[in-house]
Amino acid sequence: MRDGIPSFTALAVAFARGVDDVDPVAQSLMPFPLGALLRAGHAAKKRGPLRYLLRASPSTHLPLRTLAIDAVIARATSEGVRQLVVLGAGLDARAWRMPALADTVVFEIDHPATQAYKSSRIGDRKAMCREVRFVNVDFAKDDLETRLRDSAFNPSAPAIFVWEGVTMYLPPAATEGTLAAIARLSGAHGVLAMTYATPKLAGLVAPVRPIVRAAFGLIGEPLLGLMSREEARARIERAGLALESDTGAREWAREAGRPAPWVPIAERLLVART
């Protein structure tokens, strides 16, 4: 978050969701000129060959990831979960676009500056969930459990925690500490949907991977938390959670009835339960 603008990755994810029609709210959350570019990109996507160029782009991964997590949320709410916690919410707009959240209270967790920006952009748009609660958390100094409890979160009731596109930027100790907090807060029948990136990155050959890592460092978001599938599972189990599934982009595409991406990113979605 710099000068009142969300992080580069938050903007990129929202842009990809908007262009792909996954998130109709994204356009209103983007600062100028990105909002205008999103409108142009949305229109261009519908014109012949550009659709295939977008499919060939790594950005195809992001809408598929979003749809996969949407499906986990919808299933959890159909099972009676009525609390959704979005960790590192950024420009996530599920509270304003998912009818499945009609009876659910959504807790959006992020840095106070990000929350202020998002609140100003969302304005008086009516949410589709029962209620949205912005929970300001500076992860460098605030305690997640304390801040959630202060926001009337009920730790004895089931909740679904969504942790999308964040763990790859965190050191292992921070990830493990947050997982332990999620396990304590989830209640009976709680659900976690967490993405993580593996050291293979985008299936690139080994000499290219350091260049990709350096690029993320240059934009101020170094890849500190890459982990293998075995490491991810071990961290989940140490936190006291039970692994339910661990899937990648090709599986997300199949579940969504969409073409598989041409450039698969080595990021996975892990779903676990208490």
N, C-alpha and C positions, 0 to 999 in steps of 0.2 A: 504494500500500500504506500504510494508516494504522492504527496501533494493532493490528497483527496481523491485519488484515482485508484481503483482496485488493482491488484497485482496483474502482471502480464498473463499469467496462466488463467486467472479467473476470467479475464476478458476473452481469452482465446476459447475457453470452454463454452462460455455463453454465446460467443459468435458462432461456433460450430453447431451448437444446439439450435440456434435461431435459423441459420441457413438451411438446416436439414428438416425444419418444421417440427422438431421435437419439442421446442419451447417457444410458443407464440409471444411470451412475455419478454423474452430476451431483448428485443429491439428497444423497448422502453427503458431498460436498465443500462443500456450502453451509452457512454458519453459521446458527444460529437467529436470527430466525424464518424465514429464507428457505427452509430445507429443508422446513419445514411448509407454507409457501406453495406450494412447488413440488409437493408431493403434492396439495394442493388444486387447483392449476392443472392438473395432469395429469388429475385426475379430471374437472374441469369441461370440459376440452377434448373429452371424449368425449360431452358432452351437447349435442346439436343445434346451435342457433344460435351457441353460443360458438365452435365450430370455425370458423365463417365470420368472426366478429369477429377471431379470431387471424390468419386469413389476410389480413384487411384491415389488420392491424397491421404496422409496419415490422419487428417481431421475426421475421416469416416469413423474412426475408432471411438470418438467422443460421444456422438449420438447413440451408438450401439451400447456403450457403457451406461449411458443415462437410461435407456430403455430397459436394460437388464435390472438396474436398481429400482426403477419404477415398478417392475413386475414383483420384486421382493417386497416392496412397500405395500402394493395392492394385496398381495397374499397375506401379509401380516395384519392389515386392517380387516380383511375378511375373516380372520381368526379372532378378532376382538381387540387387537392392540389399538389403543387410543392416544398414545403419546409417540411423537416422532421427534427425534433429536438430530439435527443436521450439524455435524461438526465441521468447522471451517466452511460455513455456508457460502461465503462469497456472493456470487450472483445467482445462486440456486433459486428457482422460482416455483418449486413444486407446490408450495402452499397456495399459489395463485393459479395453478393450472391442473391440479389432479383432483377430480371429483371423488376419488376413493378416500380422500382425506376429510370428507364432509363432517365426520364425527370426531375428528382428531385434533388435539392441540399440538401445534408445531413449535418447537424450541429451536431458534436459529442461533448458533454459537459462532461468534467471530470477534475479531478485534473491534474496539469501539469506533475507530475511524471508518472501517469498512461498513459497519452497521449504520452509521450516520449517513454515509453516502447512499446506501441501498434504501434506507427509509425515505430519503428525499426523492429518490427516483421513482419508488413505487407509489408514493403519494397516497391518494385515497382509493386506489384500485381495490375492489372487493376480493377478499381471499376466498378460496373454495373450501378451506378447512374451517374448523370450528373457531379457532383462534390462533394468531401468530404471536409469539413472545420472543422479542429480540433480547438475547442474553449476551451482554458485553463481557468477553473474556480475553484478557491479554495472557496468552499461554506462558509468557516468560515470567509472570509474577502472580497470576490469579489461580485459584484452585477450582477446577471444573466442578467437582461435586458440590462445593459450597455455593458457587454461583447458580447452579441448577436448582438446588434446594431453595435458595432465596427467591427463585422465580416460580415457586409453587409447583415444581416438578415432583411427582409422587413416585419415590423409589420402590414402593411396595406394589405398584401396578406395572403390568408389562409395558415395555417400550421397545421401539425399534430405533437403533442408532445407525445413521448413515455417515460413513467416513469415506468420501469420494475424492480421489485425486490429491491426497494430502500426505500419506505416510512416506512417500518417496523423498519428501523434503525434510523429514524429521530424523534426528539421530535415534538409534535403536532404543536408548533409555526412555526417550520421550514417548515413543510408540508403546513400549511395554507399560509405562506408567498410565497412559490413557486407557489401554486395554483393561488394566486392573480396575480402573475407576468405572469403566463401562460395565464390567462384570458385577460390581457392587451395586450399580444403579439400575440395572436392567429389570429387576424383579423376576417373578416366575414367568416362564415362557417369553423371555425377552429375546430380541433378535439383533444381530449386528450384520450390516452389509458394509464391508471394507474393501477398498481396492488397494493393490500394492503393485509395484513394478519390480520385475526381476532383473538381475544383472545383464541379461541378454538384450535389454532395451528393445529395439525394434527388429530383433532378429539380425542385427547388423554383424558384419564380420568384425572380429576382435580389434583390428587396428583402428576402426572407425569409432568404436565406443568411447574412447577417451575424448574424442573431439565433441561428441554429443554431450558428454558430461561437462566439458569446459564451456559449451554454449549455454547450458543452464546456469552455470556459475556466473557467466558474464551478465545475465539478466537479473542477477541477485537471488536466484532460487536454485542453489546447488542441490544435486541429488545425493542426499546424505543417508537415505534409508532404503536403498535397494535391497531386496531379500529374495532368496530362493523359495520355492514352494515348501520345501522342508522347514526352512526357517520360519516362514509365515505360520505354518501349522503348529510348530513348537511354541511360538509366542502366544497363539490363541489358547493352546492347551495349558500353558503355564498360568494364564489369566483365569483359568477355570471355566472356559467356554468350550462347547462341543462343536467341532467342525461339521457343517452340513453339506457344503458344496464348495468347489473351487474351480471356476470356469474362466475361459478366455474369449476373445473377440469372435472366433469362429462359432463357438457355441451360442454366444449372444445373438449373432446374426441368424442362426438357425431358429432359435426360439422366437425371434421377432419376425420371421418370415422375410428376411432381407438378404441380399447378396452378401457373401463373405467379403471382408475388406481385402484389397490387393496388397496392402502394406500392413500386415498385422503388427500392432504394438505389443511388446512383451509386458503388458499390464493385465492383472487378473482381478476377478471379483470373488472374494471369500465371504461366505455366509455362515454364521455360527449362531448358536442358541445357548441360553443359560440352562 
